[in-house]
């Protein structure tokens, strides 16, 4: 009789361990899926940041050049060369209307 009790206890412990293993394994699978999604999202973000870094490095290389300084002065501050004449359109929407008028 004593051997059968020990056997039942062993069987119950084995069943509990197996059920526990399956519960933990399903959690691990879902965690693995979440981590895979996070990894792919982070890889996309990394590639975007690397592209942005490349653009910034290219910009940094051209910052000290005369052409860059001239372009920034013209676009940001409205500077002109001494022999240039500035034309300012007071009614720029007229250009859009003329583009919409069909030609004969």
Secondary structure, 3 states (H helix, E strand, C coil): CHHHHHHHHHHHHHHHHHHHHHHHHHHHHHHHHHHHHHHHHHHHHHHHHHHHHHHHHHHHHHCCCHHHHHHHHHHHHCCCCCCCCCCCCCCCHHHHHHHHCCCC
